[in-house]
Amino acid sequence: VSVGYMDPGNWATDLQGGAEFKYGLLWVVALSSLMAIVLQITAARLGVVTGKDLAQACRDYYPKWTRWPNYLSCEIAIAACDLAEVLGSAVAIKLLFHLPLLLAVIVTAFDVLLLLSLQSRGMRFIEAFILVLVSTIGICYFIEIFVLPQTRPGFLAMGQAILHPRLYSQEMAFVAVGIIGATVMPHNLYLHSALVQTRKFQADEASIRRAIQLNTIDSVFALTIAFFVNAAILVLAASVFYGRNGVTVAGGQTISFNDNTDWIQMAYLTLAPLLSTAVASVLFAVALLASGQSSTVTGTLAGQVVMEGFMHWRIRPWLRRFLTRACAIVPAIVFIAIRGDRSVNDLLTLSQVVLGIQLPLAMFPLLQFTSSRSRMGKWRNGPLLMTLGWTSFAMITALDLFGIVQLFRGG
């Protein structure tokens, strides 16, 4: 589950946020990470205590007419997430093999073969390997921040940005919603509530308490790491890109910035001062590809959870993967064919905004069920968790509405 918090969508929104607004959205990264921790703890609690995932709980506890709207909402979120994985993987393939981006997008259709091979390998090893790769990139960013004078950030300004949150334009609100959507992914709540049930534990009080504690520790640890990686990406983008018209990369080439700058490719080029150019390039691109493919697998698992939970439909994982990927590849191909490579940033950010808008629709039932004494008994959310959860719901809903209004006002 934690892999989804460091997927290509996170990279894109963090890079864009730092490049365009300096540290102005660092508070959003911090706040969304805290919200993610609260919600993942709550999702795990639901699965451990009730033995139901969030989709099953919605089907059992809500009126029958709500099944289709809830199910379609989940599928939209999963398709939006998969669009980010398509684009992130395609950019990585482009960087690794120097293929045209449109061809690289088409190549991502064959990741169904990867899914089939992973089924026989076991997911824990694969996810651990991917986390090592992504963490390596995060460490590279941290070293660049603290070692290289030209990229050293203003720590006082960073602190002020976190302690004095503000949104001063519709573009900033748009990216803020994208960061939240990239960090707090709605389908991860469904997936986490299902995955905790795969760990065997007794139904007695002590075992349930122990399971809740272990899942809480797992969530806090994994998402804290994800926060520091995402914050490092945003801070480095702010240090390198903000307020500049361009940047000089390896070989002395100067690249100018504009509204259509591919910030992922820019970040790929800026690792050169830390490592040799070839090593930095390959490491960054492989990690980007790995994170995209790992998130692809978790997206497929989440799709199976919501399909079986809401509708009691069961299909083979490869067919599920194919259908989801088709919904993502078609718009990607159309946009890239019409607008070229410059559409990648817009599509990536848009996909995360869609996730941000869908998020309250998953949060509300989760918080309602886990705050209910009749559903959870003595294990319902305590006052602190309940306050943090509902406050997060109110803030995300308000930010979604603000972002939508600002977008319409800005045309």
N, C-alpha and C positions, 0 to 999 in steps of 0.2 A: 504493500500500500504506500509506503513512504517514498518509493521510487517516483510516484506520480507528482510529488512535490518538488522534483528537480527535473522535470521533463522539458522538451523544447519550448513549450508555451511559457514556462517560467523564465527560461533564458531570454526569450524574445521580449517579454514585457519588462523584465528587470533592466535589460540593456537599453531599451527604448526610454524607460523612465529615467535612468541615470543620464543618458545622452541629452535628453530634451529638457529635463527639469532639475538637473543636478541632484541634490539630496532631498528635494522637495517631496518625493514619494517614499522616502525611507520609512516614514511612520506607517505607511500603508503596508509595507513588507513586514514590519514588526507586528502590527495589529493583526494582519491576516494570519501570520504564523501562530499567534496566541489563540485566535479563533479556531484555527485548524486543530490545535492541540485539544481544546475544549470539546470540539465536535467529534474528533476521533475517539477520545475517551468515552464520550457519551454513546457513540455507535457501538463500541466494543462492549459497553455495559449492557446495552439492549440485547446483543447477541448472546452474551454469557448468561444473563438472568432469564430471558424468555425462551431461549432456544430458537428464536425466529430472527431472520434478517429483516432489514427495514422494509423491503418489498413485501415479504410475507406478512409483516405486521400491518402494513397499509391495506393489503387485501383482506385480512381477517377483521380489522377493526373499523374500517371506513365503509360507507355505503357502496353498493356494487357499481353505481354509475361513475364513481371516481377512478375506477381501475384504468380505463383507457386514457383519460387525461394525464394521470400520474405516470403511466407507462410511457406514453409518447413524450412526455417531458424528459424522462430519463434517457430515452433513445436520442433525443435531440442533443442532450448534454454529452452523451457518449460519442455521437457523430462529430460534434464540435471539438471534442478532445482528440479524436482520431485525426481530424484535419490538421491539428497542430503536430501530431506525430508524423503524418505524411510529409508535411513541409519541412520539419526538422530533419527527418531521415533523408529527404531528398536533397536538402542543402548539404548534409554531411556526405552523401554519395557524390554530389557535384564537386565538393572540395577534395575528396579522396581520389576520385577517378577522372576528374576534369570532364565530366559529362554535361551536356546542356541540361538546365534545370527541368525542362518539360520531360525529357527522357528519364531523368532521375525520379521524377514523380511516378512515372509509369512503372519503373523498376520496383518501387515500394509495394506494388500490387502482389509481388511474389513472396511477401513476408509470411503468407499462409504456410509456406514450406518450413519457415523457421518455427512457427507455432507447432507444427506436427512433430518436428524433431525435439522440441523442448518437452513435449508430453512424456517422452521416454527418458529424459535426462534428470528431471526433478528441478523445481523452481528455486529452491533455496540457494543452490550453488550459482545459478545464473544471476539471480538478483544480487547476491553478494559480490559477484564479479563486476556487475554494472555499477553498484554503489562504490566500489573501489575506484573505478574509472572516473565517475563523476566527482568523487571526493578529491581525486588527484587534480582535476581541473580547479576545484575550489581552493586547494592548497596553492596552486600556481597563482591564482588571483590574490590570495592573501599575501604571498611573498612579494608579488609586484606592488601591492599596496604599501607594505611596510619597509621594503628594501630599496626600491627605485625612487629617487627623489622626484623625478618628473611625474610620477603617478601617486605620490603620497597625498592622501586626502586631508581636508580640514576637519579635524575631529570635533572642534568646537561647533562648527557649522552642522556637522552630522548630529550632534546632540541637540542642537536647537531645532533641527528639522523634525526630530522624533518627538520632542517635548512640545512643539508648537505646530500641530497639524493644520494644514490649510489646503484648499483647492481654489485656484484663482482663474481657471479657464476651462472651457468645455473639453479641450484636448487633454488637459491634465485629469479631469474627471473620467474621461474615456479610458485613459491608461490605468488609472487607479482601479476602476472596475475590472479591467483586464488582469491586473496583478492579483486582485482578490479571487477572481475566477480561476487563475492559474494556480494559486496557492491552496484555496479551499475548494477542492473539486467535488461537485455534488455526487457523482457516481462512486467516489471513494467511500462515502458514508454507507452506501448499500453494500459495497464489497467488504469493507472492514467488519460490518455486523455479521456477515456470512463467514468470513475466514476465521474469526475467533472460535467458531464452533468446530473447526477441524482439529483443534487441540483437545485432547481427551482430559476430562476432569470429572470428579464426582459431583453429585447434585446436593451434597450437604453444605451447610452454611460456611464452614471453614474453607472448603474447596472453592466455592463461589467467590468468597472474599479474596482468596489467594489469586484466582484467575483475574479478577478485576484489577488487583494491585499490579500483577505482572504486565497486563495489557496497558495499564496506565504508564508504567515505567517505559515500556517499549515505545509508546506513542510520544512521550515527552522527549526521550533520547533521540529518536529518529527525526522528529520534526524540529528539534533544536539545531541539529546538524544542517537540516535543510534550510532553516532560517539564515544561518551564517553563510552558507553557500550563496543563497539568493541575495543577501545583503552585500556580500563581497562583489558579486557580479554588478549590482547596481552602482556601488561606490566606485569601482574601477571605471565603469562607463562614464560616470560623472567626472572623474579625474582626467580621463583621457580625451573624452569627446565634447563635454559641455563647454559652450562658449567659443568653440573653434570652428573654423570654416573647413578644416580638413586635417589630415594626419599623415605623417611620413612613416612608411612601413619599411620592412626589410628590403634592401636593394636601393634605397633612396627614393622610391616612388612616392609621390604625394597624391592622396585621394581626397577629393572634395566631398563635403557633406551637403545633402539636400533633403527635402521632405521624403524622398523615396530611398534613402540610404539603407542598405542591408546591414543592420547593426550586428547580426550574428557573424557575418563575414568580416566586419571590422574588428570584432573581438577576436576572431580567429587569427587575424593578422597581428594584433597587439601582443600576443604571447611571445613573439619573436625576441624581444629584449631579454626575456628570462631564460629561454632555452634556445638551442640551435633552431634555425627556422624549420628544418625538416621534422625534427622531433616535436616541436610545438604544434606544427600543422597537423601531423598525423594523430597526435594525442588528443587534440581538441576535437577533430573530426570524428575519430573513433568513439570518443566519449559521447558526443552528440548523437551519433548513430545508435550507440548502445542504449542511451537513455530513451530514445524514440522507440526502439524495438521493445525495450522492457515495458514501457508504458502501453505499447500495443497489446502485450500479453495481458496486463492488468485490465485494460479496457475490454478485452474479450471476456475475461472472467466476470467483470462487472455486468457486461451485457447478458451473460448467461444467468446471473443472479436475478436481475430485474425481469428478464423474460420468464423465468421459471416462477419467480415469486409473485409477480402481478398476474400473469396469464396462464401459468401452468403449462407453458410450451417448452418443449425440449428439442433442440436440434444439435447436430454435431458441431464441435468447436470450430472446425475448419470452415463450415458453411456460415456459422455466425461471424467468423472473422472476415470472410469474403463479402458478406452483405454490408457489414459496417465499413469496411475499407472502400467498397464501391461508393457509398454515400459520401465519403471524404474525398476520393480521388476525382470524381466528376467535377465538383466546383473548383478544385485546385487546378485541374487541366484547363477549364474554361477561363478562369481568371488569368492564368499565366499565358495562355495562348493569346488573349486579348491585350493584356497590359504588360506582359513580359516579366522578367525577374523582379522588377520593382514592386510587384503586387504581394510578395512574400510577407513583408513586414505588416502590411495592412491586414492580410488574411490571418496571420498568426495572432495579432492583437484582437481582431474581430472574434476569432474562435474563443479566446479567453473571456471576452466581454459576454458572449453568449453563455458561457459557463457561470460567470458571475451573476447574470440575470436569472439563471435557472436555480441557483443555489438556495434561495429562500424556500423554494418549493420542496426541497429535500430536508431543509432544516426544520421547518415547522412540524411535520409529523414526528421527526426524530425527537425533538424537544418535548412535544406533547406526550408521546408515549413514555419517555423516560422520566417525565415529571409526574406521571400518574401513579398514585398508590394502588389503584385497582390492577394496573398492568405489571408494575414492578415490585409491589409490596414494600418491604423494608429497604429494598435496594434502589428505590427511586432516587433521582438526583437530590443532593442536599442543597441547602440554601445558597452556598457559594457557586456550585456548578450550575444551578438553575438560574441564578442572577447573571452569571457570565454568558450562559447559553442564550437566554432571551435578549440580553443586551446586544450580543453579537448579531442575532437575528434582526433586531430593530436597526442597528447601524448599517448592516449590509443592505437591507431593504431600502433604507433612506438613501444610501449612496447609489444604489441602482437607479432609483427614481431621479435623483439629482443628475446622474450621468445621462439618462435618457432625455430629460428636459433640456439639459445643456446642449446635447447633440442636435435636437430639433431646433433650438434657438439659433444654433450656429450653422444650420443648414446642412 
